[in-house]
Amino acid sequence: MKRFAELLDGLVYTSSRNDKVKRLIEYFDTTPDPDRGWALAAMCSVVDLPGAKPGIVRGMIANRVDPELFRLSYDYVGDLAETVSLIWPETIAKNHATLSLNDIVTELRAADRNKVKLLLDRWLNTLDAKGRWALLKFLMGGLRIGVSGRLARISLSEWSGVAVEQIEEIWHGVEPPYTDLFAWLNGNSPKPDIDGKAVYRPLMLAHPIEFKDLTDLDPRDYIAEWKWDGIRVQLASRNGTVRLFSRTGDDIGRVFPDIVEGVNFDGVIDGELLVYDRDSFRQGFEPAPFNNLQQRLNRKTVSSKILAEYPAFIRAYDILYDKTEDLRSLPMSKRRERLEEWYQSKTPTFADLSPIVSFSNWSELETLRSSARGKAREGLMIKRRNSAYEPGRRRGLWFKWKRDAMLLDCVLMYAQRGHGRRSSYFSDYTFGVWREDGLVPIGKAYSGFTDEELQGLDKWVRDHTTERFGPVRAVEQGVVFEVAFDSLHASKRHKSGLAMRFPRIHRIRWDKPPSDADTLQAAEALMEI
């Protein structure tokens, strides 16, 4: 546990991506199995330990410190694991060096609910503050150390010399604590066998492009499709096992049973996950706004009501495997033919085909792009006809030509502390626009500003707080943000009745008085573009 705590602590205070990779490599190189495997699983958010939940931790700390002291401390710190680790009463005995991650997993999996509390109490009493923090992060997830599952696998690649694409190809065929994976990467055993399993295949990605960059390309060498406003997914089916993967390789099939239960093929399909309006469904799927899809995402379970209100489908645009045949080396034009053959033969009830956009020159395509507003389209995809399906971003093969961002001038209303390196700064901002009865919230953003601007905003929030609601502060009407966003949709969940897609701070308008910010009527007009 001591080495794991030192790893997490070092990663939190390391901003450089390369330095994070170096720390991970050193940990993988010096930590034995199975602890390094459990640490890897924690960083990839695949550790599930029943019973060790935030509610239990809150109940335990409530019995040890004054509730008001804990509330104030939690408000100031902003992170449950960090707050508990710091405020937990110290004991004399410390024995954290002998506690391993594998011990924790083994004992918790064999414990009932009552024994979980006894185990947590014993561990928290024998660890120092840093060890308690690492323990709670490991148990509850949400490490917030600036390491994604992808970066962890890149670190494995650099440590072992094995291409990250090879690691990702087998990732969903191995399980924590990954002893067989590490044995292969160490050169001590063959590559883990994933034959017959539905696994994730690394995605081919696109580079952003502008009109001026297209003039050097021959339009006859490329095909175009709409860029759909959903999430990129990969549907893999093999020997009766069906898995729906997100772009990052997370299996999200449990909350999309309306898709996985209808699969009637063996193979791998690449496409966009969307929601359609069942009331307007006639001859084909009509994509609904992204806000509708958001009702299905980030859930552990999905109710029959949600399934009925927000039915999902896949808009397919590539086929990687047909049964056991690997099609990725074929040119894009051939894969498209195979995709159409697959669709005609299977007539899937959960998917349709992404249509090809006809054009003869780039100016004509630019005109089409300008019409991309609405109908769940956020721009165009441009793909080279002879391109094989290659993982990652390969130059000159696939491009994304997104529509221009929308802009609104909004007034800062509320601020909340961030997480990780930003846990001591008010960096999450809720902003609004004017309505007849005053300001109404329309969105929230936590990106688009520099570190220097963040420090200025943080000081302004502290100096101009009017009310506090737990960790949230209401502020005076004094700061205007020029907010950029991709689209605006109707939403029953928001007080304004609108929801922004990908809002970010484009500019801080210190020069503009709040009274001159935009109105709700002006925002609603953007929905028609």
Disulfide bonds with the S-S distance in Angstrom:
none
